Amino acid sequence: MSNREPAWRSWVRKAESDRLNIANNMAAGRVPWDTVCFHAQQAAEKYLKGYLVWRDETPLRTHDLVALLAACADADPSLASLEEDCRALTYHAVGSRYPEETFSPGEGDARRMAAASDRVCEAISRRLPQGLFGDASG
């Protein structure tokens, strides 16, 4: 038996790094709100892709969370309830990465995106085998 981590767990492990990045940034004296938005989207994206890999599907090569969610909802229609969160996360991640006069996320935006990301990540996590960091098999 191989000791290699299943591919879906690798996606989730990377997502958890994004979530740690959010927590660390939110605890900083000076918070880069745009970075919080970016990592919120990235965490959700990696959880969605991890779910697809767990289902033996090849995830779309996209950062569009609505498209990824649609692929996940094909297997579990209840996930469609996350569409509003996925749409907001996609918008804030792309919009916050490049200088634009019309959009610069502030604290409220970043906190909303962190909460949206948590909802997506936790919903997917509940559908995956438990024991991500333990010895449970997946």
A tleap script that builds the chain and sets N, CA, C and O, in Angstrom:
source leaprc.protein.ff14SB
mol = sequence {
  NMET SER ASN ARG GLU PRO ALA TRP ARG SER
  TRP VAL ARG LYS ALA GLU SER ASP ARG LEU
  ASN ILE ALA ASN ASN MET ALA ALA GLY ARG
  VAL PRO TRP ASP THR VAL CYS PHE HIE ALA
  GLN GLN ALA ALA GLU LYS TYR LEU LYS GLY
  TYR LEU VAL TRP ARG ASP GLU THR PRO LEU
  ARG THR HIE ASP LEU VAL ALA LEU LEU ALA
  ALA CYS ALA ASP ALA ASP PRO SER LEU ALA
  SER LEU GLU GLU ASP CYS ARG ALA LEU THR
  TYR HIE ALA VAL GLY SER ARG TYR PRO GLU
  GLU THR PHE SER PRO GLY GLU GLY ASP ALA
  ARG ARG MET ALA ALA ALA SER ASP ARG VAL
  CYS GLU ALA ILE SER ARG ARG LEU PRO GLN
  GLY LEU PHE GLY ASP ALA SER CGLY
}
set mol.1.N position { 0.839 -1.184 0.000 }
set mol.1.CA position { 0.000 0.000 0.000 }
set mol.1.C position { 0.883 1.246 0.000 }
set mol.1.O position { 1.889 1.301 0.707 }
set mol.2.N position { 0.512 2.219 -0.774 }
set mol.2.CA position { 1.290 3.444 -0.894 }
set mol.2.C position { 0.998 4.394 0.259 }
set mol.2.O position { -0.133 4.467 0.741 }
set mol.3.N position { 2.020 5.118 0.698 }
set mol.3.CA position { 1.849 6.140 1.726 }
set mol.3.C position { 1.527 7.488 1.107 }
set mol.3.O position { 1.380 8.483 1.816 }
set mol.4.N position { 1.418 7.522 -0.194 }
set mol.4.CA position { 1.151 8.774 -0.904 }
set mol.4.C position { -0.251 9.274 -0.569 }
set mol.4.O position { -1.211 8.505 -0.531 }
set mol.5.N position { -0.345 10.564 -0.332 }
set mol.5.CA position { -1.621 11.198 -0.012 }
set mol.5.C position { -2.544 11.172 -1.226 }
set mol.5.O position { -2.102 11.466 -2.336 }
set mol.6.N position { -3.825 10.824 -1.037 }
set mol.6.CA position { -4.751 10.878 -2.178 }
set mol.6.C position { -4.809 12.292 -2.753 }
set mol.6.O position { -4.676 13.272 -2.020 }
set mol.7.N position { -5.005 12.390 -4.049 }
set mol.7.CA position { -4.977 13.686 -4.735 }
set mol.7.C position { -6.002 14.663 -4.163 }
set mol.7.O position { -5.707 15.852 -4.040 }
set mol.8.N position { -7.188 14.193 -3.813 }
set mol.8.CA position { -8.196 15.117 -3.288 }
set mol.8.C position { -7.739 15.723 -1.973 }
set mol.8.O position { -8.032 16.884 -1.689 }
set mol.9.N position { -7.029 14.952 -1.176 }
set mol.9.CA position { -6.536 15.487 0.103 }
set mol.9.C position { -5.458 16.546 -0.125 }
set mol.9.O position { -5.340 17.489 0.657 }
set mol.10.N position { -4.684 16.398 -1.174 }
set mol.10.CA position { -3.680 17.412 -1.507 }
set mol.10.C position { -4.361 18.744 -1.820 }
set mol.10.O position { -3.881 19.801 -1.411 }
set mol.11.N position { -5.476 18.692 -2.546 }
set mol.11.CA position { -6.231 19.915 -2.833 }
set mol.11.C position { -6.722 20.552 -1.530 }
set mol.11.O position { -6.607 21.764 -1.344 }
set mol.12.N position { -7.262 19.740 -0.643 }
set mol.12.CA position { -7.802 20.264 0.611 }
set mol.12.C position { -6.682 20.799 1.500 }
set mol.12.O position { -6.845 21.824 2.162 }
set mol.13.N position { -5.578 20.121 1.513 }
set mol.13.CA position { -4.437 20.591 2.319 }
set mol.13.C position { -3.982 21.983 1.836 }
set mol.13.O position { -3.690 22.861 2.647 }
set mol.14.N position { -3.926 22.171 0.515 }
set mol.14.CA position { -3.559 23.482 -0.029 }
set mol.14.C position { -4.626 24.528 0.318 }
set mol.14.O position { -4.303 25.680 0.607 }
set mol.15.N position { -5.880 24.121 0.288 }
set mol.15.CA position { -6.964 25.041 0.666 }
set mol.15.C position { -6.825 25.469 2.119 }
set mol.15.O position { -7.064 26.628 2.459 }
set mol.16.N position { -6.443 24.539 2.963 }
set mol.16.CA position { -6.268 24.864 4.377 }
set mol.16.C position { -5.113 25.850 4.570 }
set mol.16.O position { -5.132 26.639 5.515 }
set mol.17.N position { -4.125 25.818 3.705 }
set mol.17.CA position { -3.056 26.826 3.756 }
set mol.17.C position { -3.611 28.206 3.422 }
set mol.17.O position { -3.227 29.201 4.037 }
set mol.18.N position { -4.513 28.265 2.448 }
set mol.18.CA position { -5.160 29.540 2.129 }
set mol.18.C position { -5.985 30.034 3.320 }
set mol.18.O position { -5.985 31.224 3.633 }
set mol.19.N position { -6.682 29.114 3.975 }
set mol.19.CA position { -7.483 29.513 5.133 }
set mol.19.C position { -6.593 30.007 6.277 }
set mol.19.O position { -6.959 30.943 6.988 }
set mol.20.N position { -5.443 29.388 6.454 }
set mol.20.CA position { -4.494 29.853 7.469 }
set mol.20.C position { -3.971 31.238 7.099 }
set mol.20.O position { -3.796 32.095 7.966 }
set mol.21.N position { -3.726 31.451 5.818 }
set mol.21.CA position { -3.280 32.759 5.350 }
set mol.21.C position { -4.311 33.829 5.703 }
set mol.21.O position { -3.946 34.922 6.135 }
set mol.22.N position { -5.587 33.521 5.522 }
set mol.22.CA position { -6.656 34.460 5.873 }
set mol.22.C position { -6.605 34.765 7.367 }
set mol.22.O position { -6.625 35.928 7.770 }
set mol.23.N position { -6.540 33.724 8.178 }
set mol.23.CA position { -6.527 33.916 9.637 }
set mol.23.C position { -5.316 34.743 10.072 }
set mol.23.O position { -5.437 35.643 10.902 }
set mol.24.N position { -4.162 34.435 9.511 }
set mol.24.CA position { -2.950 35.181 9.866 }
set mol.24.C position { -3.061 36.644 9.447 }
set mol.24.O position { -2.696 37.541 10.207 }
set mol.25.N position { -3.562 36.880 8.243 }
set mol.25.CA position { -3.714 38.260 7.783 }
set mol.25.C position { -4.736 39.023 8.624 }
set mol.25.O position { -4.521 40.192 8.945 }
set mol.26.N position { -5.835 38.381 8.982 }
set mol.26.CA position { -6.864 39.053 9.772 }
set mol.26.C position { -6.356 39.414 11.173 }
set mol.26.O position { -6.879 40.331 11.807 }
set mol.27.N position { -5.350 38.701 11.647 }
set mol.27.CA position { -4.792 38.975 12.976 }
set mol.27.C position { -3.662 40.012 12.925 }
set mol.27.O position { -3.160 40.437 13.966 }
set mol.28.N position { -3.272 40.411 11.735 }
set mol.28.CA position { -2.152 41.348 11.579 }
set mol.28.C position { -2.552 42.762 11.985 }
set mol.28.O position { -3.733 43.106 12.025 }
set mol.29.N position { -1.560 43.556 12.280 }
set mol.29.CA position { -1.794 44.960 12.600 }
set mol.29.C position { -2.298 45.734 11.398 }
set mol.29.O position { -3.192 46.572 11.522 }
set mol.30.N position { -1.736 45.460 10.255 }
set mol.30.CA position { -2.169 46.062 8.985 }
set mol.30.C position { -2.651 44.927 8.092 }
set mol.30.O position { -1.866 44.066 7.696 }
set mol.31.N position { -3.912 44.928 7.784 }
set mol.31.CA position { -4.500 43.816 7.034 }
set mol.31.C position { -4.604 44.174 5.547 }
set mol.31.O position { -5.197 45.192 5.190 }
set mol.32.N position { -4.023 43.330 4.684 }
set mol.32.CA position { -4.192 43.532 3.240 }
set mol.32.C position { -5.537 42.929 2.806 }
set mol.32.O position { -5.610 41.748 2.466 }
set mol.33.N position { -6.590 43.738 2.822 }
set mol.33.CA position { -7.937 43.234 2.582 }
set mol.33.C position { -8.082 42.565 1.226 }
set mol.33.O position { -8.834 41.600 1.086 }
set mol.34.N position { -7.369 43.067 0.228 }
set mol.34.CA position { -7.446 42.442 -1.093 }
set mol.34.C position { -6.875 41.030 -1.062 }
set mol.34.O position { -7.371 40.134 -1.745 }
set mol.35.N position { -5.836 40.841 -0.268 }
set mol.35.CA position { -5.220 39.514 -0.148 }
set mol.35.C position { -6.160 38.549 0.566 }
set mol.35.O position { -6.234 37.373 0.210 }
set mol.36.N position { -6.871 39.039 1.562 }
set mol.36.CA position { -7.855 38.203 2.253 }
set mol.36.C position { -8.905 37.730 1.252 }
set mol.36.O position { -9.270 36.555 1.244 }
set mol.37.N position { -9.396 38.646 0.403 }
set mol.37.CA position { -10.387 38.276 -0.619 }
set mol.37.C position { -9.825 37.223 -1.577 }
set mol.37.O position { -10.507 36.258 -1.922 }
set mol.38.N position { -8.594 37.419 -1.996 }
set mol.38.CA position { -7.970 36.480 -2.925 }
set mol.38.C position { -7.859 35.084 -2.303 }
set mol.38.O position { -8.238 34.097 -2.933 }
set mol.39.N position { -7.345 34.997 -1.082 }
set mol.39.CA position { -7.180 33.686 -0.453 }
set mol.39.C position { -8.527 33.050 -0.099 }
set mol.39.O position { -8.633 31.825 -0.044 }
set mol.40.N position { -9.552 33.866 0.141 }
set mol.40.CA position { -10.888 33.321 0.387 }
set mol.40.C position { -11.385 32.592 -0.865 }
set mol.40.O position { -11.930 31.491 -0.780 }
set mol.41.N position { -11.190 33.221 -2.021 }
set mol.41.CA position { -11.585 32.574 -3.273 }
set mol.41.C position { -10.750 31.327 -3.522 }
set mol.41.O position { -11.279 30.291 -3.924 }
set mol.42.N position { -9.456 31.424 -3.286 }
set mol.42.CA position { -8.562 30.296 -3.544 }
set mol.42.C position { -8.903 29.091 -2.672 }
set mol.42.O position { -8.879 27.957 -3.150 }
set mol.43.N position { -9.217 29.320 -1.412 }
set mol.43.CA position { -9.582 28.211 -0.520 }
set mol.43.C position { -10.837 27.508 -1.033 }
set mol.43.O position { -10.877 26.280 -1.110 }
set mol.44.N position { -11.851 28.281 -1.381 }
set mol.44.CA position { -13.085 27.685 -1.890 }
set mol.44.C position { -12.833 26.940 -3.197 }
set mol.44.O position { -13.352 25.842 -3.399 }
set mol.45.N position { -12.039 27.534 -4.081 }
set mol.45.CA position { -11.726 26.883 -5.357 }
set mol.45.C position { -11.069 25.526 -5.129 }
set mol.45.O position { -11.433 24.543 -5.774 }
set mol.46.N position { -10.120 25.470 -4.232 }
set mol.46.CA position { -9.392 24.221 -3.994 }
set mol.46.C position { -10.278 23.175 -3.334 }
set mol.46.O position { -10.147 21.988 -3.629 }
set mol.47.N position { -11.177 23.591 -2.448 }
set mol.47.CA position { -12.120 22.619 -1.882 }
set mol.47.C position { -13.033 22.064 -2.963 }
set mol.47.O position { -13.264 20.855 -3.016 }
set mol.48.N position { -13.558 22.931 -3.829 }
set mol.48.CA position { -14.432 22.461 -4.904 }
set mol.48.C position { -13.694 21.505 -5.835 }
set mol.48.O position { -14.237 20.472 -6.225 }
set mol.49.N position { -12.475 21.843 -6.186 }
set mol.49.CA position { -11.681 20.968 -7.058 }
set mol.49.C position { -11.348 19.659 -6.344 }
set mol.49.O position { -11.357 18.594 -6.960 }
set mol.50.N position { -11.059 19.739 -5.059 }
set mol.50.CA position { -10.794 18.531 -4.289 }
set mol.50.C position { -11.995 17.603 -4.272 }
set mol.50.O position { -11.845 16.385 -4.372 }
set mol.51.N position { -13.185 18.174 -4.145 }
set mol.51.CA position { -14.407 17.378 -4.159 }
set mol.51.C position { -14.565 16.655 -5.493 }
set mol.51.O position { -14.913 15.474 -5.533 }
set mol.52.N position { -14.308 17.370 -6.577 }
set mol.52.CA position { -14.403 16.746 -7.897 }
set mol.52.C position { -13.380 15.626 -8.060 }
set mol.52.O position { -13.699 14.572 -8.610 }
set mol.53.N position { -12.169 15.843 -7.593 }
set mol.53.CA position { -11.133 14.807 -7.672 }
set mol.53.C position { -11.543 13.604 -6.832 }
set mol.53.O position { -11.352 12.461 -7.247 }
set mol.54.N position { -12.105 13.857 -5.654 }
set mol.54.CA position { -12.574 12.760 -4.793 }
set mol.54.C position { -13.619 11.920 -5.528 }
set mol.54.O position { -13.702 10.707 -5.334 }
set mol.55.N position { -14.412 12.576 -6.370 }
set mol.55.CA position { -15.436 11.869 -7.145 }
set mol.55.C position { -14.867 11.269 -8.436 }
set mol.55.O position { -15.621 10.818 -9.298 }
set mol.56.N position { -13.547 11.265 -8.563 }
set mol.56.CA position { -12.873 10.746 -9.753 }
set mol.56.C position { -13.214 11.533 -11.019 }
set mol.56.O position { -13.267 10.974 -12.115 }
set mol.57.N position { -13.441 12.827 -10.854 }
set mol.57.CA position { -13.689 13.715 -11.978 }
set mol.57.C position { -12.490 14.644 -12.140 }
set mol.57.O position { -11.796 14.949 -11.169 }
set mol.58.N position { -12.256 15.080 -13.340 }
set mol.58.CA position { -11.190 16.045 -13.602 }
set mol.58.C position { -11.774 17.442 -13.439 }
set mol.58.O position { -12.714 17.802 -14.149 }
set mol.59.N position { -11.237 18.231 -12.520 }
set mol.59.CA position { -11.793 19.569 -12.330 }
set mol.59.C position { -11.520 20.469 -13.530 }
set mol.59.O position { -10.500 20.346 -14.207 }
set mol.60.N position { -12.445 21.358 -13.766 }
set mol.60.CA position { -12.258 22.357 -14.815 }
set mol.60.C position { -11.034 23.204 -14.497 }
set mol.60.O position { -10.750 23.481 -13.331 }
set mol.61.N position { -10.319 23.609 -15.521 }
set mol.61.CA position { -9.175 24.508 -15.345 }
set mol.61.C position { -9.701 25.937 -15.411 }
set mol.61.O position { -9.611 26.614 -16.435 }
set mol.62.N position { -10.249 26.367 -14.289 }
set mol.62.CA position { -10.851 27.685 -14.217 }
set mol.62.C position { -10.773 28.197 -12.786 }
set mol.62.O position { -10.615 27.428 -11.837 }
set mol.63.N position { -10.888 29.520 -12.655 }
set mol.63.CA position { -10.990 30.125 -11.330 }
set mol.63.C position { -12.430 30.550 -11.063 }
set mol.63.O position { -12.716 31.162 -10.034 }
set mol.64.N position { -13.335 30.229 -11.982 }
set mol.64.CA position { -14.749 30.587 -11.861 }
set mol.64.C position { -15.436 29.593 -10.923 }
set mol.64.O position { -15.698 28.448 -11.293 }
set mol.65.N position { -15.718 30.046 -9.717 }
set mol.65.CA position { -16.302 29.153 -8.721 }
set mol.65.C position { -17.725 28.738 -9.067 }
set mol.65.O position { -18.166 27.662 -8.662 }
set mol.66.N position { -18.446 29.564 -9.805 }
set mol.66.CA position { -19.802 29.191 -10.203 }
set mol.66.C position { -19.756 27.991 -11.138 }
set mol.66.O position { -20.574 27.079 -11.019 }
set mol.67.N position { -18.813 27.986 -12.060 }
set mol.67.CA position { -18.664 26.843 -12.974 }
set mol.67.C position { -18.237 25.593 -12.213 }
set mol.67.O position { -18.750 24.504 -12.470 }
set mol.68.N position { -17.306 25.744 -11.283 }
set mol.68.CA position { -16.868 24.599 -10.480 }
set mol.68.C position { -18.006 24.070 -9.610 }
set mol.68.O position { -18.195 22.861 -9.478 }
set mol.69.N position { -18.753 24.989 -9.025 }
set mol.69.CA position { -19.882 24.585 -8.185 }
set mol.69.C position { -20.915 23.822 -9.013 }
set mol.69.O position { -21.473 22.831 -8.543 }
set mol.70.N position { -21.171 24.271 -10.229 }
set mol.70.CA position { -22.137 23.582 -11.087 }
set mol.70.C position { -21.707 22.136 -11.320 }
set mol.70.O position { -22.538 21.228 -11.309 }
set mol.71.N position { -20.412 21.925 -11.530 }
set mol.71.CA position { -19.908 20.559 -11.715 }
set mol.71.C position { -20.101 19.744 -10.442 }
set mol.71.O position { -20.448 18.565 -10.507 }
set mol.72.N position { -19.880 20.360 -9.292 }
set mol.72.CA position { -20.068 19.660 -8.010 }
set mol.72.C position { -21.553 19.384 -7.763 }
set mol.72.O position { -21.915 18.322 -7.257 }
set mol.73.N position { -22.401 20.335 -8.119 }
set mol.73.CA position { -23.836 20.192 -7.887 }
set mol.73.C position { -24.458 19.124 -8.782 }
set mol.73.O position { -25.546 18.628 -8.489 }
set mol.74.N position { -23.777 18.765 -9.872 }
set mol.74.CA position { -24.263 17.643 -10.680 }
set mol.74.C position { -24.314 16.373 -9.838 }
set mol.74.O position { -25.207 15.543 -10.007 }
set mol.75.N position { -23.351 16.228 -8.933 }
set mol.75.CA position { -23.295 15.054 -8.073 }
set mol.75.C position { -24.132 15.235 -6.801 }
set mol.75.O position { -24.681 14.270 -6.270 }
set mol.76.N position { -24.221 16.474 -6.321 }
set mol.76.CA position { -24.948 16.764 -5.085 }
set mol.76.C position { -25.705 18.079 -5.282 }
set mol.76.O position { -25.163 19.153 -5.018 }
set mol.77.N position { -26.949 17.999 -5.742 }
set mol.77.CA position { -27.716 19.209 -6.051 }
set mol.77.C position { -27.870 20.180 -4.882 }
set mol.77.O position { -28.108 21.367 -5.108 }
set mol.78.N position { -27.741 19.716 -3.652 }
set mol.78.CA position { -27.886 20.622 -2.512 }
set mol.78.C position { -26.762 21.665 -2.474 }
set mol.78.O position { -26.906 22.708 -1.835 }
set mol.79.N position { -25.657 21.390 -3.151 }
set mol.79.CA position { -24.551 22.346 -3.188 }
set mol.79.C position { -24.901 23.612 -3.967 }
set mol.79.O position { -24.243 24.639 -3.800 }
set mol.80.N position { -25.914 23.553 -4.805 }
set mol.80.CA position { -26.310 24.722 -5.593 }
set mol.80.C position { -26.675 25.907 -4.698 }
set mol.80.O position { -26.660 27.051 -5.154 }
set mol.81.N position { -26.996 25.651 -3.457 }
set mol.81.CA position { -27.335 26.738 -2.527 }
set mol.81.C position { -26.146 27.653 -2.255 }
set mol.81.O position { -26.319 28.731 -1.686 }
set mol.82.N position { -24.954 27.244 -2.649 }
set mol.82.CA position { -23.747 28.038 -2.435 }
set mol.82.C position { -23.431 28.968 -3.606 }
set mol.82.O position { -22.389 29.624 -3.614 }
set mol.83.N position { -24.320 29.027 -4.585 }
set mol.83.CA position { -24.009 29.794 -5.798 }
set mol.83.C position { -23.741 31.275 -5.513 }
set mol.83.O position { -22.804 31.842 -6.074 }
set mol.84.N position { -24.529 31.902 -4.667 }
set mol.84.CA position { -24.326 33.326 -4.376 }
set mol.84.C position { -22.937 33.560 -3.760 }
set mol.84.O position { -22.244 34.509 -4.128 }
set mol.85.N position { -22.540 32.694 -2.826 }
set mol.85.CA position { -21.202 32.809 -2.235 }
set mol.85.C position { -20.124 32.635 -3.291 }
set mol.85.O position { -19.149 33.386 -3.314 }
set mol.86.N position { -20.292 31.652 -4.163 }
set mol.86.CA position { -19.285 31.399 -5.202 }
set mol.86.C position { -19.188 32.559 -6.181 }
set mol.86.O position { -18.095 32.915 -6.621 }
set mol.87.N position { -20.316 33.141 -6.517 }
set mol.87.CA position { -20.325 34.279 -7.442 }
set mol.87.C position { -19.589 35.472 -6.814 }
set mol.87.O position { -18.781 36.120 -7.479 }
set mol.88.N position { -19.865 35.758 -5.548 }
set mol.88.CA position { -19.216 36.874 -4.856 }
set mol.88.C position { -17.719 36.633 -4.713 }
set mol.88.O position { -16.920 37.545 -4.928 }
set mol.89.N position { -17.336 35.423 -4.356 }
set mol.89.CA position { -15.916 35.098 -4.193 }
set mol.89.C position { -15.161 35.260 -5.504 }
set mol.89.O position { -14.053 35.796 -5.519 }
set mol.90.N position { -15.747 34.806 -6.600 }
set mol.90.CA position { -15.098 34.942 -7.906 }
set mol.90.C position { -14.903 36.417 -8.247 }
set mol.90.O position { -13.823 36.819 -8.682 }
set mol.91.N position { -15.931 37.212 -8.054 }
set mol.91.CA position { -15.850 38.638 -8.364 }
set mol.91.C position { -14.796 39.328 -7.510 }
set mol.91.O position { -13.968 40.069 -8.039 }
set mol.92.N position { -14.811 39.101 -6.213 }
set mol.92.CA position { -13.886 39.791 -5.320 }
set mol.92.C position { -12.436 39.343 -5.507 }
set mol.92.O position { -11.518 40.143 -5.328 }
set mol.93.N position { -12.223 38.101 -5.859 }
set mol.93.CA position { -10.844 37.620 -6.047 }
set mol.93.C position { -10.225 38.240 -7.290 }
set mol.93.O position { -9.086 38.706 -7.254 }
set mol.94.N position { -10.960 38.245 -8.375 }
set mol.94.CA position { -10.422 38.807 -9.615 }
set mol.94.C position { -10.334 40.323 -9.503 }
set mol.94.O position { -9.322 40.925 -9.861 }
set mol.95.N position { -11.397 40.927 -9.005 }
set mol.95.CA position { -11.437 42.373 -8.899 }
set mol.95.C position { -10.414 42.949 -7.940 }
set mol.95.O position { -9.996 44.097 -8.089 }
set mol.96.N position { -10.012 42.169 -6.967 }
set mol.96.CA position { -9.074 42.684 -5.961 }
set mol.96.C position { -7.613 42.444 -6.315 }
set mol.96.O position { -6.728 42.946 -5.623 }
set mol.97.N position { -7.344 41.705 -7.354 }
set mol.97.CA position { -5.959 41.359 -7.679 }
set mol.97.C position { -5.250 42.387 -8.543 }
set mol.97.O position { -4.020 42.408 -8.601 }
set mol.98.N position { -5.998 43.223 -9.200 }
set mol.98.CA position { -5.401 44.170 -10.122 }
set mol.98.C position { -5.869 45.580 -9.781 }
set mol.98.O position { -6.991 45.773 -9.314 }
set mol.99.N position { -5.006 46.558 -10.017 }
set mol.99.CA position { -5.400 47.930 -9.682 }
set mol.99.C position { -6.560 48.407 -10.553 }
set mol.99.O position { -6.489 48.381 -11.782 }
set mol.100.N position { -7.599 48.829 -9.905 }
set mol.100.CA position { -8.751 49.409 -10.583 }
set mol.100.C position { -9.212 50.595 -9.756 }
set mol.100.O position { -9.223 50.533 -8.527 }
set mol.101.N position { -9.581 51.646 -10.409 }
set mol.101.CA position { -10.084 52.805 -9.681 }
set mol.101.C position { -11.434 52.519 -9.044 }
set mol.101.O position { -11.777 53.124 -8.028 }
set mol.102.N position { -12.199 51.615 -9.620 }
set mol.102.CA position { -13.569 51.400 -9.161 }
set mol.102.C position { -13.717 50.331 -8.086 }
set mol.102.O position { -14.782 50.230 -7.478 }
set mol.103.N position { -12.691 49.534 -7.833 }
set mol.103.CA position { -12.872 48.462 -6.854 }
set mol.103.C position { -11.604 48.218 -6.053 }
set mol.103.O position { -10.573 47.815 -6.591 }
set mol.104.N position { -11.704 48.464 -4.791 }
set mol.104.CA position { -10.643 48.141 -3.849 }
set mol.104.C position { -11.332 47.653 -2.589 }
set mol.104.O position { -11.897 48.456 -1.846 }
set mol.105.N position { -11.296 46.342 -2.335 }
set mol.105.CA position { -12.065 45.805 -1.210 }
set mol.105.C position { -11.579 46.351 0.129 }
set mol.105.O position { -10.384 46.533 0.360 }
set mol.106.N position { -12.531 46.600 0.982 }
set mol.106.CA position { -12.231 47.051 2.325 }
set mol.106.C position { -12.453 45.944 3.339 }
set mol.106.O position { -12.640 44.781 2.983 }
set mol.107.N position { -12.430 46.317 4.580 }
set mol.107.CA position { -12.581 45.340 5.655 }
set mol.107.C position { -13.906 44.586 5.570 }
set mol.107.O position { -13.942 43.366 5.730 }
set mol.108.N position { -14.991 45.314 5.318 }
set mol.108.CA position { -16.299 44.655 5.235 }
set mol.108.C position { -16.354 43.630 4.114 }
set mol.108.O position { -16.869 42.526 4.290 }
set mol.109.N position { -15.814 44.012 2.952 }
set mol.109.CA position { -15.766 43.076 1.818 }
set mol.109.C position { -14.986 41.819 2.199 }
set mol.109.O position { -15.440 40.698 1.968 }
set mol.110.N position { -13.813 42.021 2.782 }
set mol.110.CA position { -12.941 40.898 3.112 }
set mol.110.C position { -13.584 39.979 4.153 }
set mol.110.O position { -13.492 38.756 4.044 }
set mol.111.N position { -14.219 40.553 5.135 }
set mol.111.CA position { -14.890 39.722 6.156 }
set mol.111.C position { -16.045 38.939 5.547 }
set mol.111.O position { -16.264 37.780 5.898 }
set mol.112.N position { -16.782 39.567 4.639 }
set mol.112.CA position { -17.873 38.846 3.960 }
set mol.112.C position { -17.319 37.711 3.094 }
set mol.112.O position { -17.899 36.626 3.050 }
set mol.113.N position { -16.200 37.957 2.407 }
set mol.113.CA position { -15.618 36.924 1.555 }
set mol.113.C position { -15.024 35.788 2.391 }
set mol.113.O position { -15.108 34.624 2.001 }
set mol.114.N position { -14.431 36.119 3.528 }
set mol.114.CA position { -13.908 35.068 4.412 }
set mol.114.C position { -15.055 34.195 4.913 }
set mol.114.O position { -14.920 32.973 4.982 }
set mol.115.N position { -16.181 34.813 5.261 }
set mol.115.CA position { -17.339 34.045 5.721 }
set mol.115.C position { -17.928 33.200 4.589 }
set mol.115.O position { -18.318 32.053 4.808 }
set mol.116.N position { -17.992 33.765 3.384 }
set mol.116.CA position { -18.492 33.008 2.233 }
set mol.116.C position { -17.596 31.810 1.947 }
set mol.116.O position { -18.074 30.711 1.664 }
set mol.117.N position { -16.304 32.039 2.024 }
set mol.117.CA position { -15.347 30.960 1.796 }
set mol.117.C position { -15.519 29.862 2.846 }
set mol.117.O position { -15.493 28.675 2.524 }
set mol.118.N position { -15.691 30.266 4.088 }
set mol.118.CA position { -15.906 29.279 5.154 }
set mol.118.C position { -17.136 28.428 4.865 }
set mol.118.O position { -17.109 27.212 5.058 }
set mol.119.N position { -18.212 29.058 4.404 }
set mol.119.CA position { -19.427 28.289 4.111 }
set mol.119.C position { -19.179 27.261 3.009 }
set mol.119.O position { -19.625 26.118 3.114 }
set mol.120.N position { -18.474 27.661 1.957 }
set mol.120.CA position { -18.187 26.738 0.856 }
set mol.120.C position { -17.265 25.616 1.339 }
set mol.120.O position { -17.546 24.437 1.123 }
set mol.121.N position { -16.174 25.988 1.988 }
set mol.121.CA position { -15.200 24.987 2.444 }
set mol.121.C position { -15.836 23.992 3.411 }
set mol.121.O position { -15.608 22.787 3.311 }
set mol.122.N position { -16.626 24.499 4.337 }
set mol.122.CA position { -17.238 23.608 5.325 }
set mol.122.C position { -18.293 22.706 4.699 }
set mol.122.O position { -18.418 21.543 5.084 }
set mol.123.N position { -19.053 23.226 3.737 }
set mol.123.CA position { -20.051 22.391 3.060 }
set mol.123.C position { -19.375 21.246 2.312 }
set mol.123.O position { -19.847 20.110 2.349 }
set mol.124.N position { -18.282 21.543 1.643 }
set mol.124.CA position { -17.560 20.493 0.921 }
set mol.124.C position { -16.894 19.539 1.900 }
set mol.124.O position { -16.929 18.325 1.701 }
set mol.125.N position { -16.296 20.066 2.943 }
set mol.125.CA position { -15.623 19.235 3.940 }
set mol.125.C position { -16.568 18.188 4.531 }
set mol.125.O position { -16.166 17.050 4.772 }
set mol.126.N position { -17.828 18.577 4.763 }
set mol.126.CA position { -18.818 17.636 5.326 }
set mol.126.C position { -19.115 16.482 4.374 }
set mol.126.O position { -19.623 15.445 4.800 }
set mol.127.N position { -18.808 16.651 3.104 }
set mol.127.CA position { -19.102 15.613 2.115 }
set mol.127.C position { -17.891 14.716 1.819 }
set mol.127.O position { -18.013 13.712 1.117 }
set mol.128.N position { -16.754 15.079 2.348 }
set mol.128.CA position { -15.529 14.305 2.130 }
set mol.128.C position { -15.281 13.371 3.304 }
set mol.128.O position { -15.783 13.613 4.401 }
set mol.129.N position { -14.513 12.305 3.089 }
set mol.129.CA position { -14.162 11.434 4.213 }
set mol.129.C position { -13.460 12.232 5.315 }
set mol.129.O position { -12.700 13.159 5.033 }
set mol.130.N position { -13.715 11.873 6.540 }
set mol.130.CA position { -13.115 12.563 7.682 }
set mol.130.C position { -11.670 12.119 7.860 }
set mol.130.O position { -11.213 11.172 7.219 }
set mol.131.N position { -10.970 12.806 8.724 }
set mol.131.CA position { -9.602 12.421 9.043 }
set mol.131.C position { -8.573 12.960 8.089 }
set mol.131.O position { -7.565 12.305 7.823 }
set mol.132.N position { -8.812 14.159 7.562 }
set mol.132.CA position { -7.882 14.734 6.594 }
set mol.132.C position { -6.439 14.688 7.073 }
set mol.132.O position { -5.545 14.312 6.316 }
set mol.133.N position { -6.208 15.064 8.312 }
set mol.133.CA position { -4.849 15.137 8.803 }
set mol.133.C position { -4.502 13.947 9.689 }
set mol.133.O position { -3.433 13.908 10.299 }
set mol.134.N position { -5.402 12.988 9.755 }
set mol.134.CA position { -5.152 11.786 10.563 }
set mol.134.C position { -4.857 10.596 9.663 }
set mol.134.O position { -4.328 10.752 8.563 }
set mol.135.N position { -5.202 9.420 10.136 }
set mol.135.CA position { -4.871 8.188 9.422 }
set mol.135.C position { -6.061 7.603 8.654 }
set mol.135.O position { -5.953 6.508 8.101 }
set mol.136.N position { -7.188 8.310 8.611 }
set mol.136.CA position { -8.365 7.775 7.922 }
set mol.136.C position { -8.074 7.622 6.439 }
set mol.136.O position { -7.383 8.447 5.842 }
set mol.137.N position { -8.594 6.587 5.867 }
set mol.137.CA position { -8.363 6.377 4.440 }
set mol.137.C position { -9.417 7.111 3.639 }
set mol.137.O position { -10.511 7.384 4.134 }
set mol.138.N position { -9.083 7.429 2.402 }
set mol.138.CA position { -10.043 8.152 1.563 }
set mol.138.C position { -9.984 7.629 0.252 }
set mol.138.O position { -10.710 8.089 -0.629 }
savepdb mol mol.pdb
quit
